[in-house]
Amino acid sequence: MSDESTTYDRTGCFVAGCPLPGSMATSTNGSSQWFCHMHHGAPATSWADITARVSNRLPLLEAARRLSNLPPRTAVPSAIVQAFEASGRGAMLLVDGKRVPARTAGRHAMGVLEKEIRTPGQQQALETVKAAMASGFRSMGELIAESEEIGA
């Protein structure tokens, strides 16, 4: 007899809390542990961090997947452009600074998101700083210079 709290979703990723489907196994002889493409091959010590980053970016991942599946030479729908721009990630839909068809934009966005999720770090931090600066936040250097002027 099993209660609902211990039931395992056999279509989902094996990692607890991951919202992605399980599509990859480490065994060729009938494994019951199916992982999503984000967790597959990652050390178990990083699973919680990966799951958190997947959950934080789930709407963007879903939009990128949908773009990737649109017919060739289809323009990126304006609602998706607006959603990416609203989240401060509009540049993710551009390749070399140019608008591209939906499939290309979706694959590019998925690649950027996968890198952020699997190997977070410097690039993501740099993009966050750039977005903050563009929205009017001042840099630490500007704040220090201003405080020195006030104290002088």
Backbone as JSON Lines, residues from 0, in Angstrom:
{"i":0,"aa":"M","n":[0.84,-1.17,0.0],"ca":[0.0,0.0,0.0],"c":[0.89,1.24,0.0]}
{"i":1,"aa":"S","n":[0.65,2.14,-0.93],"ca":[1.46,3.36,-0.98],"c":[0.55,4.58,-0.95]}
{"i":2,"aa":"D","n":[1.0,5.57,-0.22],"ca":[0.22,6.8,-0.2],"c":[0.76,7.72,-1.29]}
{"i":3,"aa":"E","n":[0.04,8.8,-1.55],"ca":[0.36,9.69,-2.66],"c":[1.73,10.36,-2.51]}
{"i":4,"aa":"S","n":[2.17,10.62,-1.29],"ca":[3.42,11.34,-1.08],"c":[4.65,10.52,-1.48]}
{"i":5,"aa":"T","n":[4.53,9.2,-1.54],"ca":[5.68,8.38,-1.92],"c":[5.58,7.87,-3.35]}
{"i":6,"aa":"T","n":[4.54,8.25,-4.06],"ca":[4.37,7.81,-5.44],"c":[5.34,8.56,-6.34]}
{"i":7,"aa":"Y","n":[6.01,7.84,-7.2],"ca":[6.99,8.42,-8.12],"c":[6.37,8.58,-9.49]}
{"i":8,"aa":"D","n":[6.46,9.76,-10.07],"ca":[5.96,10.03,-11.41],"c":[6.92,9.4,-12.41]}
{"i":9,"aa":"R","n":[6.53,8.35,-13.04],"ca":[7.42,7.62,-13.94],"c":[7.68,8.33,-15.26]}
{"i":10,"aa":"T","n":[6.97,9.43,-15.53],"ca":[7.25,10.18,-16.76],"c":[8.17,11.37,-16.51]}
{"i":11,"aa":"G","n":[8.33,11.73,-15.25],"ca":[9.15,12.88,-14.9],"c":[10.6,12.51,-14.65]}
{"i":12,"aa":"C","n":[11.41,13.51,-14.52],"ca":[12.82,13.34,-14.18],"c":[12.92,12.64,-12.82]}
{"i":13,"aa":"F","n":[13.92,11.79,-12.68],"ca":[14.13,11.03,-11.44],"c":[14.45,11.95,-10.26]}
{"i":14,"aa":"V","n":[15.04,13.11,-10.52],"ca":[15.45,14.02,-9.45],"c":[14.21,14.67,-8.83]}
{"i":15,"aa":"A","n":[14.12,14.58,-7.52],"ca":[12.97,15.12,-6.8],"c":[12.79,16.6,-7.08]}
{"i":16,"aa":"G","n":[11.56,16.97,-7.44],"ca":[11.23,18.38,-7.66],"c":[11.47,18.89,-9.05]}
{"i":17,"aa":"C","n":[12.15,18.13,-9.89],"ca":[12.43,18.59,-11.25],"c":[11.15,18.54,-12.08]}
{"i":18,"aa":"P","n":[10.79,19.64,-12.74],"ca":[9.55,19.68,-13.51],"c":[9.68,19.15,-14.95]}
{"i":19,"aa":"L","n":[10.89,18.78,-15.36],"ca":[11.11,18.34,-16.74],"c":[10.84,16.84,-16.89]}
{"i":20,"aa":"P","n":[10.51,16.41,-18.11],"ca":[10.29,14.98,-18.33],"c":[11.59,14.19,-18.29]}
{"i":21,"aa":"G","n":[11.51,12.96,-17.81],"ca":[12.67,12.08,-17.81],"c":[12.78,11.41,-19.17]}
{"i":22,"aa":"S","n":[13.89,11.65,-19.85],"ca":[14.02,11.11,-21.21],"c":[15.35,10.4,-21.44]}
{"i":23,"aa":"M","n":[16.22,10.36,-20.43],"ca":[17.53,9.73,-20.6],"c":[17.82,8.84,-19.39]}
{"i":24,"aa":"A","n":[18.36,7.67,-19.66],"ca":[18.73,6.75,-18.58],"c":[20.21,6.44,-18.66]}
{"i":25,"aa":"T","n":[20.77,6.02,-17.55],"ca":[22.19,5.67,-17.52],"c":[22.41,4.19,-17.81]}
{"i":26,"aa":"S","n":[21.32,3.47,-18.0],"ca":[21.4,2.03,-18.22],"c":[20.77,1.66,-19.56]}
{"i":27,"aa":"T","n":[21.24,0.57,-20.12],"ca":[20.64,0.09,-21.37],"c":[19.79,-1.16,-21.15]}
{"i":28,"aa":"N","n":[19.64,-1.56,-19.88],"ca":[18.88,-2.79,-19.61],"c":[17.68,-2.56,-18.7]}
{"i":29,"aa":"G","n":[16.94,-1.51,-18.95],"ca":[15.69,-1.3,-18.24],"c":[15.79,-0.56,-16.93]}
{"i":30,"aa":"S","n":[16.43,0.57,-16.93],"ca":[16.55,1.37,-15.72],"c":[15.21,1.98,-15.34]}
{"i":31,"aa":"S","n":[15.03,2.2,-14.05],"ca":[13.83,2.89,-13.59],"c":[14.17,4.35,-13.27]}
{"i":32,"aa":"Q","n":[15.42,4.71,-13.45],"ca":[15.85,6.08,-13.17],"c":[16.05,6.84,-14.48]}
{"i":33,"aa":"W","n":[15.02,7.6,-14.85],"ca":[15.07,8.38,-16.07],"c":[15.3,9.84,-15.7]}
{"i":34,"aa":"F","n":[16.28,10.46,-16.32],"ca":[16.66,11.83,-16.01],"c":[16.28,12.77,-17.16]}
{"i":35,"aa":"C","n":[16.09,14.04,-16.84],"ca":[15.91,15.04,-17.89],"c":[17.29,15.36,-18.47]}
{"i":36,"aa":"H","n":[17.32,16.1,-19.56],"ca":[18.6,16.41,-20.2],"c":[19.46,17.34,-19.35]}
{"i":37,"aa":"M","n":[18.88,18.03,-18.39],"ca":[19.66,18.91,-17.53],"c":[20.38,18.12,-16.43]}
{"i":38,"aa":"H","n":[19.72,17.12,-15.87],"ca":[20.31,16.34,-14.77],"c":[21.15,15.15,-15.25]}
{"i":39,"aa":"H","n":[20.89,14.67,-16.46],"ca":[21.6,13.49,-16.94],"c":[23.11,13.74,-16.97]}
{"i":40,"aa":"G","n":[23.84,12.9,-16.28],"ca":[25.3,12.99,-16.26],"c":[25.86,13.97,-15.26]}
{"i":41,"aa":"A","n":[25.0,14.74,-14.61],"ca":[25.47,15.72,-13.61],"c":[25.7,14.99,-12.28]}
{"i":42,"aa":"P","n":[26.69,15.43,-11.51],"ca":[26.91,14.81,-10.2],"c":[25.7,15.03,-9.29]}
{"i":43,"aa":"A","n":[25.41,14.05,-8.46],"ca":[24.25,14.13,-7.57],"c":[24.34,15.34,-6.64]}
{"i":44,"aa":"T","n":[25.54,15.78,-6.34],"ca":[25.7,16.94,-5.45],"c":[25.19,18.23,-6.08]}
{"i":45,"aa":"S","n":[25.03,18.26,-7.4],"ca":[24.55,19.47,-8.08],"c":[23.07,19.4,-8.43]}
{"i":46,"aa":"W","n":[22.4,18.3,-8.15],"ca":[21.0,18.13,-8.55],"c":[20.08,19.2,-7.98]}
{"i":47,"aa":"A","n":[20.22,19.54,-6.72],"ca":[19.32,20.53,-6.11],"c":[19.5,21.9,-6.75]}
{"i":48,"aa":"D","n":[20.76,22.27,-7.01],"ca":[21.02,23.57,-7.65],"c":[20.47,23.6,-9.07]}
{"i":49,"aa":"I","n":[20.67,22.52,-9.81],"ca":[20.16,22.44,-11.18],"c":[18.63,22.53,-11.17]}
{"i":50,"aa":"T","n":[18.0,21.8,-10.26],"ca":[16.53,21.81,-10.17],"c":[16.03,23.22,-9.87]}
{"i":51,"aa":"A","n":[16.69,23.92,-8.98],"ca":[16.28,25.29,-8.65],"c":[16.4,26.2,-9.86]}
{"i":52,"aa":"R","n":[17.51,26.08,-10.6],"ca":[17.69,26.93,-11.79],"c":[16.69,26.57,-12.89]}
{"i":53,"aa":"V","n":[16.37,25.28,-13.04],"ca":[15.35,24.87,-14.02],"c":[14.01,25.49,-13.64]}
{"i":54,"aa":"S","n":[13.64,25.38,-12.38],"ca":[12.35,25.91,-11.92],"c":[12.28,27.43,-12.12]}
{"i":55,"aa":"N","n":[13.38,28.12,-11.87],"ca":[13.4,29.58,-12.04],"c":[13.26,30.0,-13.5]}
{"i":56,"aa":"R","n":[13.67,29.16,-14.4],"ca":[13.66,29.5,-15.83],"c":[12.62,28.71,-16.63]}
{"i":57,"aa":"L","n":[11.74,28.02,-15.95],"ca":[10.8,27.13,-16.62],"c":[9.97,27.82,-17.71]}
{"i":58,"aa":"P","n":[9.42,29.02,-17.49],"ca":[8.65,29.65,-18.57],"c":[9.52,29.95,-19.81]}
{"i":59,"aa":"L","n":[10.78,30.35,-19.59],"ca":[11.67,30.61,-20.72],"c":[12.05,29.32,-21.43]}
{"i":60,"aa":"L","n":[12.29,28.25,-20.67],"ca":[12.6,26.95,-21.27],"c":[11.44,26.47,-22.14]}
{"i":61,"aa":"E","n":[10.24,26.62,-21.61],"ca":[9.04,26.2,-22.35],"c":[8.87,27.02,-23.63]}
{"i":62,"aa":"A","n":[9.08,28.32,-23.54],"ca":[8.95,29.19,-24.72],"c":[10.02,28.84,-25.76]}
{"i":63,"aa":"A","n":[11.25,28.59,-25.31],"ca":[12.33,28.23,-26.24],"c":[12.02,26.9,-26.92]}
{"i":64,"aa":"R","n":[11.48,25.95,-26.18],"ca":[11.12,24.64,-26.77],"c":[10.03,24.82,-27.83]}
{"i":65,"aa":"R","n":[9.05,25.64,-27.52],"ca":[7.96,25.88,-28.49],"c":[8.48,26.57,-29.75]}
{"i":66,"aa":"L","n":[9.36,27.54,-29.57],"ca":[9.95,28.22,-30.74],"c":[10.71,27.23,-31.61]}
{"i":67,"aa":"S","n":[11.44,26.33,-30.97],"ca":[12.25,25.35,-31.7],"c":[11.4,24.41,-32.54]}
{"i":68,"aa":"N","n":[10.14,24.28,-32.2],"ca":[9.26,23.35,-32.9],"c":[8.34,24.02,-33.92]}
{"i":69,"aa":"L","n":[8.49,25.32,-34.11],"ca":[7.67,26.02,-35.11],"c":[8.18,25.69,-36.51]}
{"i":70,"aa":"P","n":[7.33,25.85,-37.53],"ca":[7.76,25.56,-38.9],"c":[8.93,26.45,-39.32]}
{"i":71,"aa":"P","n":[9.74,25.99,-40.26],"ca":[10.88,26.78,-40.74],"c":[10.45,28.16,-41.24]}
{"i":72,"aa":"R","n":[11.33,29.14,-41.07],"ca":[11.15,30.51,-41.54],"c":[9.95,31.23,-40.93]}
{"i":73,"aa":"T","n":[9.48,30.75,-39.78],"ca":[8.4,31.43,-39.06],"c":[9.01,32.51,-38.18]}
{"i":74,"aa":"A","n":[8.38,33.67,-38.16],"ca":[8.86,34.76,-37.31],"c":[8.55,34.44,-35.84]}
{"i":75,"aa":"V","n":[9.36,34.97,-34.95],"ca":[9.11,34.8,-33.52],"c":[7.85,35.57,-33.17]}
{"i":76,"aa":"P","n":[6.85,34.91,-32.59],"ca":[5.61,35.62,-32.24],"c":[5.88,36.77,-31.27]}
{"i":77,"aa":"S","n":[5.18,37.88,-31.48],"ca":[5.42,39.07,-30.67],"c":[5.16,38.83,-29.18]}
{"i":78,"aa":"A","n":[4.23,37.95,-28.85],"ca":[3.95,37.65,-27.43],"c":[5.17,37.01,-26.77]}
{"i":79,"aa":"I","n":[5.89,36.18,-27.51],"ca":[7.08,35.54,-26.94],"c":[8.21,36.56,-26.82]}
{"i":80,"aa":"V","n":[8.36,37.42,-27.82],"ca":[9.38,38.48,-27.73],"c":[9.1,39.33,-26.5]}
{"i":81,"aa":"Q","n":[7.84,39.71,-26.29],"ca":[7.47,40.54,-25.14],"c":[7.74,39.82,-23.83]}
{"i":82,"aa":"A","n":[7.48,38.52,-23.78],"ca":[7.73,37.75,-22.55],"c":[9.22,37.71,-22.23]}
{"i":83,"aa":"F","n":[10.06,37.48,-23.24],"ca":[11.51,37.45,-23.02],"c":[12.0,38.84,-22.61]}
{"i":84,"aa":"E","n":[11.5,39.88,-23.26],"ca":[11.92,41.24,-22.93],"c":[11.46,41.65,-21.53]}
{"i":85,"aa":"A","n":[10.27,41.22,-21.15],"ca":[9.75,41.53,-19.81],"c":[10.6,40.9,-18.72]}
{"i":86,"aa":"S","n":[11.22,39.78,-19.04],"ca":[12.08,39.12,-18.05],"c":[13.53,39.59,-18.17]}
{"i":87,"aa":"G","n":[13.76,40.59,-19.02],"ca":[15.12,41.12,-19.18],"c":[16.01,40.23,-20.02]}
{"i":88,"aa":"R","n":[15.41,39.33,-20.79],"ca":[16.19,38.36,-21.55],"c":[15.91,38.43,-23.05]}
{"i":89,"aa":"G","n":[15.49,39.57,-23.54],"ca":[15.16,39.74,-24.96],"c":[16.32,39.44,-25.89]}
{"i":90,"aa":"A","n":[17.54,39.75,-25.46],"ca":[18.72,39.51,-26.3],"c":[18.94,38.03,-26.56]}
{"i":91,"aa":"M","n":[18.35,37.18,-25.75],"ca":[18.5,35.74,-25.93],"c":[17.89,35.27,-27.26]}
{"i":92,"aa":"L","n":[16.95,36.04,-27.79],"ca":[16.3,35.67,-29.05],"c":[17.06,36.16,-30.27]}
{"i":93,"aa":"L","n":[18.15,36.89,-30.05],"ca":[18.96,37.4,-31.15],"c":[20.2,36.53,-31.33]}
{"i":94,"aa":"V","n":[20.63,36.38,-32.56],"ca":[21.88,35.68,-32.85],"c":[22.8,36.69,-33.54]}
{"i":95,"aa":"D","n":[23.94,36.94,-32.95],"ca":[24.88,37.96,-33.44],"c":[24.19,39.32,-33.55]}
{"i":96,"aa":"G","n":[23.27,39.6,-32.62],"ca":[22.59,40.89,-32.58],"c":[21.48,41.06,-33.6]}
{"i":97,"aa":"K","n":[21.12,40.01,-34.31],"ca":[20.1,40.11,-35.35],"c":[18.91,39.21,-35.05]}
{"i":98,"aa":"R","n":[17.74,39.66,-35.5],"ca":[16.54,38.83,-35.41],"c":[16.69,37.65,-36.37]}
{"i":99,"aa":"V","n":[16.27,36.49,-35.91],"ca":[16.36,35.26,-36.71],"c":[15.02,34.55,-36.67]}
{"i":100,"aa":"P","n":[14.8,33.55,-37.54],"ca":[13.54,32.8,-37.5],"c":[13.34,32.13,-36.13]}
{"i":101,"aa":"A","n":[12.1,31.79,-35.86],"ca":[11.73,31.24,-34.55],"c":[12.53,29.99,-34.18]}
{"i":102,"aa":"R","n":[12.69,29.06,-35.1],"ca":[13.43,27.82,-34.78],"c":[14.85,28.13,-34.35]}
{"i":103,"aa":"T","n":[15.52,29.02,-35.07],"ca":[16.89,29.39,-34.74],"c":[16.94,30.11,-33.4]}
{"i":104,"aa":"A","n":[16.0,31.03,-33.19],"ca":[15.94,31.77,-31.93],"c":[15.68,30.81,-30.76]}
{"i":105,"aa":"G","n":[14.78,29.86,-30.96],"ca":[14.47,28.89,-29.9],"c":[15.66,28.02,-29.56]}
{"i":106,"aa":"R","n":[16.36,27.54,-30.56],"ca":[17.54,26.71,-30.31],"c":[18.64,27.51,-29.63]}
{"i":107,"aa":"H","n":[18.81,28.76,-30.07],"ca":[19.82,29.61,-29.44],"c":[19.46,29.88,-27.98]}
{"i":108,"aa":"A","n":[18.2,30.24,-27.72],"ca":[17.76,30.51,-26.36],"c":[17.91,29.27,-25.48]}
{"i":109,"aa":"M","n":[17.56,28.1,-26.02],"ca":[17.7,26.86,-25.26],"c":[19.16,26.59,-24.92]}
{"i":110,"aa":"G","n":[20.05,26.85,-25.85],"ca":[21.48,26.66,-25.59],"c":[21.99,27.57,-24.49]}
{"i":111,"aa":"V","n":[21.56,28.82,-24.53],"ca":[21.97,29.79,-23.49],"c":[21.43,29.34,-22.13]}
{"i":112,"aa":"L","n":[20.16,28.96,-22.09],"ca":[19.56,28.53,-20.84],"c":[20.22,27.26,-20.3]}
{"i":113,"aa":"E","n":[20.52,26.31,-21.18],"ca":[21.17,25.08,-20.73],"c":[22.54,25.38,-20.12]}
{"i":114,"aa":"K","n":[23.29,26.28,-20.74],"ca":[24.6,26.66,-20.18],"c":[24.44,27.27,-18.79]}
{"i":115,"aa":"E","n":[23.47,28.17,-18.66],"ca":[23.23,28.81,-17.36],"c":[22.85,27.79,-16.3]}
{"i":116,"aa":"I","n":[22.04,26.83,-16.69],"ca":[21.53,25.85,-15.73],"c":[22.6,24.83,-15.35]}
{"i":117,"aa":"R","n":[23.3,24.32,-16.34],"ca":[24.32,23.29,-16.07],"c":[25.61,23.86,-15.52]}
{"i":118,"aa":"T","n":[26.03,25.03,-16.0],"ca":[27.3,25.62,-15.56],"c":[27.1,27.11,-15.31]}
{"i":119,"aa":"P","n":[26.45,27.46,-14.21],"ca":[26.21,28.87,-13.93],"c":[27.52,29.57,-13.62]}
{"i":120,"aa":"G","n":[27.52,30.86,-13.81],"ca":[28.75,31.56,-13.46],"c":[28.87,32.94,-14.05]}
{"i":121,"aa":"Q","n":[30.05,33.21,-14.55],"ca":[30.46,34.55,-14.94],"c":[29.54,35.19,-15.97]}
{"i":122,"aa":"Q","n":[29.18,34.47,-17.03],"ca":[28.36,35.07,-18.09],"c":[27.0,35.51,-17.56]}
{"i":123,"aa":"Q","n":[26.4,34.67,-16.74],"ca":[25.1,35.02,-16.17],"c":[25.22,36.24,-15.27]}
{"i":124,"aa":"A","n":[26.28,36.29,-14.47],"ca":[26.48,37.44,-13.59],"c":[26.68,38.71,-14.42]}
{"i":125,"aa":"L","n":[27.44,38.61,-15.5],"ca":[27.68,39.76,-16.37],"c":[26.38,40.25,-17.0]}
{"i":126,"aa":"E","n":[25.55,39.33,-17.47],"ca":[24.27,39.72,-18.07],"c":[23.36,40.39,-17.04]}
{"i":127,"aa":"T","n":[23.39,39.91,-15.81],"ca":[22.57,40.51,-14.75],"c":[23.02,41.93,-14.47]}
{"i":128,"aa":"V","n":[24.33,42.15,-14.42],"ca":[24.88,43.49,-14.18],"c":[24.5,44.42,-15.34]}
{"i":129,"aa":"K","n":[24.65,43.93,-16.58],"ca":[24.29,44.75,-17.74],"c":[22.82,45.14,-17.71]}
{"i":130,"aa":"A","n":[21.95,44.17,-17.37],"ca":[20.52,44.46,-17.31],"c":[20.22,45.47,-16.21]}
{"i":131,"aa":"A","n":[20.89,45.35,-15.07],"ca":[20.68,46.29,-13.97],"c":[21.13,47.69,-14.37]}
{"i":132,"aa":"M","n":[22.27,47.77,-15.04],"ca":[22.78,49.08,-15.48],"c":[21.82,49.7,-16.49]}
{"i":133,"aa":"A","n":[21.3,48.9,-17.4],"ca":[20.39,49.42,-18.43],"c":[19.08,49.92,-17.81]}
{"i":134,"aa":"S","n":[18.7,49.34,-16.69],"ca":[17.44,49.75,-16.07],"c":[17.62,50.9,-15.08]}
{"i":135,"aa":"G","n":[18.84,51.45,-14.98],"ca":[19.03,52.63,-14.15],"c":[19.77,52.4,-12.85]}
{"i":136,"aa":"F","n":[20.09,51.15,-12.52],"ca":[20.88,50.92,-11.31],"c":[22.29,51.43,-11.53]}
{"i":137,"aa":"R","n":[22.87,51.94,-10.48],"ca":[24.23,52.46,-10.6],"c":[25.23,51.39,-10.19]}
{"i":138,"aa":"S","n":[26.42,51.5,-10.74],"ca":[27.47,50.53,-10.42],"c":[28.04,50.81,-9.04]}
{"i":139,"aa":"M","n":[28.72,49.82,-8.49],"ca":[29.35,50.0,-7.18],"c":[30.36,51.14,-7.24]}
{"i":140,"aa":"G","n":[31.11,51.25,-8.34],"ca":[32.08,52.33,-8.49],"c":[31.43,53.69,-8.42]}
{"i":141,"aa":"E","n":[30.26,53.83,-9.07],"ca":[29.54,55.11,-9.02],"c":[29.08,55.43,-7.6]}
{"i":142,"aa":"L","n":[28.61,54.4,-6.89],"ca":[28.15,54.62,-5.52],"c":[29.31,55.03,-4.61]}
{"i":143,"aa":"I","n":[30.47,54.39,-4.79],"ca":[31.65,54.73,-3.99],"c":[32.09,56.15,-4.29]}
{"i":144,"aa":"A","n":[32.16,56.5,-5.58],"ca":[32.57,57.86,-5.97],"c":[31.61,58.89,-5.38]}
{"i":145,"aa":"E","n":[30.31,58.61,-5.43],"ca":[29.33,59.54,-4.88],"c":[29.51,59.69,-3.38]}
{"i":146,"aa":"S","n":[29.74,58.59,-2.67],"ca":[29.91,58.67,-1.21],"c":[31.19,59.42,-0.85]}
{"i":147,"aa":"E","n":[32.24,59.29,-1.68],"ca":[33.49,60.02,-1.43],"c":[33.28,61.52,-1.63]}
{"i":148,"aa":"E","n":[32.47,61.87,-2.64],"ca":[32.18,63.29,-2.89],"c":[31.41,63.9,-1.73]}
{"i":149,"aa":"I","n":[30.48,63.13,-1.19],"ca":[29.66,63.62,-0.07],"c":[30.52,63.81,1.17]}
{"i":150,"aa":"G","n":[31.45,62.88,1.39],"ca":[32.31,62.94,2.57],"c":[33.42,63.96,2.45]}
{"i":151,"aa":"A","n":[33.72,64.45,1.25],"ca":[34.83,65.39,1.05],"c":[34.5,66.79,1.48]}
